[in-house]
Amino acid sequence: MQIKLENLKKTYDTITAVNDVSLDIPENTIFGIIGKSGAGKSSLVRLMSLLETPDQGAVFYGGRRVDNLPKNELIACRRKIGMIFQNFNLFSSRTAGKNVAYPLEICGTPKAQIKERVTEMLKLVGLEDRENAPISTLSGGQKQRVAIARALATQPDILYCDEATSALDPNTTQSILALIKDIQKKMNLTVVMITHQMEVVRDACEYVAVLEEGQLVEQGLVKEIFANPKTKTTRDFIKNVLNDKEMVKWSDQTGRFHLHFTGNTPDKPIMSMIANKFDVKFNIFAAGISHLPDEDVGYMNVDITGSDEEISKVIEWLEANNVRVRKEQE
């Protein structure tokens, strides 16, 4: 299901949480929305998921406007939406299976179909042997798997994940992201992941939008955003996700040039090629590779010394060979 947002605005008292946000989310993909605390992520997802009505603007699902539907139609539309949250939102008084059954009971689904669907969903998330387990006996990762099964029980077209991995350890986070990616392919879902963790975007999403103070400041393919971040907010997110395994520093100093290698350029001896072609010298301060799902992006922080003319030629040559160059002051 394609999602389209047109000029959404939402104000609480004197605070504008969502400010003129327009966004196109393709169907059958995993789309990330990232921002720091207070950026407006949760407010935006509440508007997108029809839990709240925007003060201005419109929400479209598959070309149909849905934010202004009559009550009965709005309820029916919400039933085609699944949601999972950071704190799981499970009923502690119910078993795993009974939690998955809950939205089906609300819809008036016959008991025989509920039982069949619960078994199917728990198998999908790898918990077929935990149907009768009390929620209190499950780990955090297992609870999130139950929450995913419950969200998918009504066969939604859209799955919203609001900070769904924030409460999990890194290994469990990876397993949950792998599960969501697998389910998305199997069910042809449109998945929207709301997060403040750039590693979630890197590891799971195909597209990303960056929010800052309620406004959309950058959007595009994840691999393009990683290769050429245009705003300081995005660059800060990417810088924070480059851990010691991905980035090696030779010095605490920062060079004047940041190089981003895309496509197959991380495998090429780019620096040697430049040294042979141009009258310049390099001082490398840091380098590394970020592994995206379908492509690697290389990073290098360097100083380039030589005449202004030669440096300009080097930058022109790099850009022509899929290496993005950004000066430190930019």
N, C-alpha and C positions, 0 to 999 in steps of 0.2 A: 504494500500500500504506500503510495507516494504521499508525503506530507509537505504542505506548503504553508508558510507563515507570511502574512502581509502586514507590515507596519504595526506589529504588536506593541502595546503600551499598557503598563500596569503600575499604578501608584498606590502605596499604602500610607495614609496620612500625608506627610510631606516628603516621603521617600519614593523616588521613581525607581522601582526594582527592575522593570523591563522598559527599555526606551527605544521605540521605533525599530524593532527587530524584524527583518525579513529574511526568510531562509527557505531553500528548496532542499528537501531530503529525498533522494531517489528511493524507489521501492526495492525491496530484496537486497538490502545492504546493511552494514553496521556503521552508524554515524555517531561520532563523538562530539559532545558539547563540553568544553573545558573552560574553567575559570577559577580564580582564587575565591576564598571565602568572601561572601558579600557581593559577588559579581552578578548575581541574578539568575544563577543556574536553576535552583529549585523553583523559583517563581516562574521561570520560563517553562519548565516541564509541567507545572500545574496548569498552565494555560494550554500547552500542547495536548495534554492528556484529558482536557475538558473538565478538570476538577474545579477550575475557576474560569470566569468570563473576563476577557480583556476589557480594559476601559476604551481602548481604540484598537482597530485592526481586525484581522480575520484569520481563522484557521481552516484549512482545506484538507480533507482526506480523499485521495483519488479524484481530485477535481471538484468535489462536493463540499460546500461550506458547511461546517459542523458546529461552530461555536455558538450559533444562534438558533439551534434546532428547538422545536417544542419539547417539553419535558419527556414524553414517552419515547420520542425518536432519539433524544439525547441519551436516555438510559440504554436503549438498544445499541447505540453507537459505542457507548462506553464498554459494553460487553465484548466488543471486538478488540479491546485493548487489554494487554497484560502489563502488570507493574511489579517490579521487585525493588526492595529498599535496603539500605545499609543495616538496619536493625531487624531485618527478616519479617517483622509484623505477623508472626505465627501465633496461633492460639495455644497457650501452654496447657490448657485443659483437654486438648484433642491430641490424638496420635498423629503420626506423619500422614497416614492415609486419610484420616478424617479432615486434616487441614487441606489436603488436595481436593477432597470432595466438597468442601464448603461452597465455592462459587457455583458448582453444578447444582447443589441443593437450592441455592438462591434462585437459580434459573428454572427450577421445577423439573429438572432432568429425572427421568425414571430411575429407580434404584438399581436395576440391572445394568443400565448404561453407565451409571455412576461408578459402580464396582469395576466394570470393564475399563473405563477411562482412567480410574485411579491406578489400576495395575499397569496400564500402558504408560502413564506418565512417570510413575516411580521407576519403571524399567528404563525409560528414556534417560533419566538423570542418574542411573546406577544405584538406586536404593530399593530394588525390588524385594529385598529381604528385610526391609525396615518399616513395612506398612503399619504394623501394630506397635511400633516403638513410641514411647512417650517423648515429647519434644525435649524434655529435660535431659534425656540420655544421649542426645545427638551433639556432635561437634559443631563448631561454627560453619564449617564447610558443608556438612550434611544439612544443617538448617537452611542454608542458602539454596541447596539443591531441592529441598522440599518447597521452598518459596518459588523457585523457578517452575517446578512441576505444577504447583497451584496456579501460577500466572498463566500457564499454557493449557490448563485443563479445558477451558472454554474455546479452544482453537482460535486465538486472536490473530489478527492481521499485523498488529504492531506490539512490540515489547519495549517498554520503557524501563531502564535500569538506572535508578537514582542512587549514585554512590554505592553500588551493589557490592563492591569488593573492599571498601574502605575499612571495614572491621576485621578483615581477614589477614593472616600472615602471607608473606610473599609466595610460598609454595602453593598454598590453598588458593590464592588469587589466580595463579597461573592455571590451576586445574579448572576453576570456575570460568575463566575466560575461554579456555579451550572448549569447555562444555557449551557455552553460549555460541561460539563460532560454529560448532558442529550442529547444534540445534537450528541455528539460523539457516544453514544450508539445507538441512533436511525438511524444514517447514516453510522455506521461502519467506521468512519473516523480514519485516523492516524493524531493525533494532536501533534504538536511540540510547546511547550511554552517556549519562550525566556524571561528570567526574572532575576532581581536581588533581588527578594523578596522570601525568603525561605518559607513564609507562603503560597504563591501560589503553590509551589512545594508540600508542606505538604498537602494542601487541595484538590488538583486537579490531581496530577500526580501519575502514577504508577512506572515510572522509572525516573532517573535523571542522568545527567552528569554535572560535575563541571569543569569550565574553569578557568584558571589562566594564565595571560600573554600569551594568544594565544594557550596554551596547555591544553590537557585534563588531569586532575589530579586525577579524581575519577569518577566512574559510577556504577550504579546498581539499584536494587529495592529501592524505597524511604524508605520503612520500614527498610531495611537493612542498608541504609546509616544513617538514624536517630539513629539506634541502635548501629552502630559501625563505626562512621566516622574516616577515616584513615588519613586525612590531616588537617593541622591547618586551612586552608581556609574553609573547610567544617564544622569543629567544630565551627568556628566563626559564620558562617551562622546559624547553629542550636542554638547556644547560644543566638544570637540576636532575634530569633523567639520565644524563651521561655519567654512569657510575665508574668506579675504578676498573671494572672489567672491560669497559668500552673506551675509556679515555686514559691515556698515559701522559703524565706531565713530567717534563724534564726541568721545569723551572716554574716558580710562582709568578714570574713576569708574564705579561700579556703582549703578544706581538701586535703590529699595526693591521695585520690582515687575517681574516678568517676565511678559510677555504672550505667549501662544501662539495664533496665529490658524489656524483649521482651516476645511475646506470652502471656500466661496467668499469668506470674510471677508478674505483678503489683498487682494482687489480692491476692497473697500469703503473709503470715507473714514471709518473708525471714529473716529479721533481728532477730526476736525472735527465729526462727529455728537455726540460727547460734549461738546465745548466749547460747542456750541449748546444742549445739554440741561441741563448741570449747572454749578454754580458752582465749578469747579476749574481748575487750571492744570497743564500737563505740561512736564516737562523730559526730552527723549529723549536717551539716552546711546548707544544702538546699535540697529540694526534690520537685518533681512534676511529672506530666504526660502530654505528648503530644498526642493529639487525632488525629491519622491518619485515613483515610477513612475506612480501613479494619482491623486496629489493633492499640492498644494503646502501647506507649513506655514510660516506667517510667525512671526517672532520680534521682540520689541521689549523693550528694557530701559529703564524709565522711573521717574521720580519723579512722584507725584501730590500736589499741595498743595491744601489746602482743609480744611474742617471734617471731623471724623470721620464725621459723618452723610452729608455729600455724597460722601466717598470710598467709604463703604459702598454708597451708591446706584450709584456708577459701577461698582464691582466686580460688584454684582448685575446691572446692565445688561449688562456685558461677558460674564458667564457665560451670560446668556440669549441672547446673540448669537454663540455658538460661539467665544468668546475665553476661554481658560483663564488664570486669574490665579494667580501664585504669589509670595508675599512672599519677599524675599531670605533671611530667617532660616530659612525652612522647609527 
